[in-house]
Amino acid sequence: MEHFIIDQVQWHTEVEGDREPTEKIHRRFRSVIMFLQKHQLTKRIILKEKEEITNEFAISTEDLTETGFELMKLCYSKWLKQVDKGLSPEDITLFEKALLKLNKP
C-alpha cells in the first residue's frame, strides 16, 4: 500500500476566510491521536502527552496499524463533520463505537 497523509494541521490553519480557532484544531488532533495511541492503533508514539502540536503535525497511513487505518476510514470524516457542527473535539464516542465494531469476531 502506498502511504499518504490523512490529515495535517496546516491544512486547517491556513484556510482563507472563516476557519475554526487554532486551539480547537489542536484539541481535535490531540484527541484522535491520544485515542489511537491508547488503543495501540499507531505503530509508534506520534504525539507525547504534553508535546506541542505544530502546523507540520500530520496523521499518516504510515503511522497507523492496519486496524488504526480501518478505524480512520470508518469514522474520521464523520467525526470531523460532527465537530464542525459543535461536537466537543474531546468527544471520541464515534471512535469508541467504531472500534468495538472492528474488534467483533
C-alpha positions in Angstrom: 0.0 0.0 0.0 1.2 3.5 -0.8 1.4 5.7 2.2 -0.3 9.1 2.3 -1.2 11.9 4.8 -4.7 11.5 6.1 -4.8 15.0 7.7 -2.4 17.7 8.6 -2.8 20.7 11.0 -1.6 23.1 8.3 -4.5 22.2 6.0 -6.8 23.7 8.6 -4.8 26.6 10.0 -4.0 28.1 6.6 -7.6 28.1 5.3 -8.7 31.5 3.9 -11.7 33.3 5.5 -13.8 31.8 8.3 -11.8 29.0 9.9 -12.0 27.3 13.3 -9.7 28.6 16.0 -6.2 27.1 16.0 -6.7 25.9 19.6 -9.7 23.8 18.6 -7.8 22.3 15.6 -5.0 21.3 18.0 -7.5 19.8 20.5 -9.1 17.8 17.7 -5.8 16.3 16.5 -4.7 15.6 20.1 -8.0 13.8 20.9 -7.7 11.5 17.9 -4.0 10.7 18.3 -4.3 10.0 22.1 -7.2 7.7 21.4 -5.3 5.8 18.7 -2.2 5.6 20.8 -4.1 4.4 23.9 -5.6 1.5 21.9 -2.3 0.6 20.2 -3.5 1.7 16.8 -0.3 3.5 15.9 3.0 1.9 15.0 4.9 4.3 17.3 4.3 7.2 19.6 3.2 10.1 17.3 2.5 12.6 20.0 3.5 12.7 23.6 1.0 13.9 26.3 2.3 17.4 26.7 4.0 17.8 23.3 3.2 20.9 21.3 1.3 20.5 18.1 2.7 22.4 15.1 1.4 23.2 11.7 3.6 20.4 10.3 1.9 17.8 12.5 0.1 15.1 10.4 -1.6 11.8 10.7 -0.3 9.4 8.0 -1.1 5.9 7.0 2.5 5.1 7.7 1.9 5.9 11.4 -1.1 3.6 11.8 -1.6 -0.1 12.3 -4.0 -1.8 9.8 -6.8 -1.6 12.4 -5.9 2.1 13.1 -6.2 2.9 9.4 -9.5 0.9 9.1 -10.9 2.9 12.1 -9.9 6.2 10.5 -11.6 5.2 7.2 -14.7 4.2 9.1 -15.3 7.3 11.2 -12.7 10.2 10.9 -14.7 12.2 8.3 -18.0 11.6 10.1 -16.4 12.7 13.4 -14.9 15.8 11.8 -18.3 16.8 10.4 -19.8 16.4 13.9 -17.1 18.5 15.4 -17.8 21.2 12.8 -21.4 21.1 13.9 -20.5 21.7 17.6 -19.4 18.4 19.0 -16.6 18.8 21.5 -13.2 17.7 20.0 -12.7 15.6 23.1 -15.8 13.6 22.4 -14.5 10.5 20.7 -17.5 8.3 21.2 -17.8 7.7 17.5 -14.3 6.2 17.5 -15.1 4.1 20.5 -18.2 2.6 18.9 -16.4 2.0 15.6 -13.5 0.3 17.3 -15.9 -2.1 19.1 -17.4 -3.0 15.7 -14.0 -3.6 14.2 -13.0 -5.8 17.1 -16.1 -8.0 17.0 -15.3 -11.5 15.7 
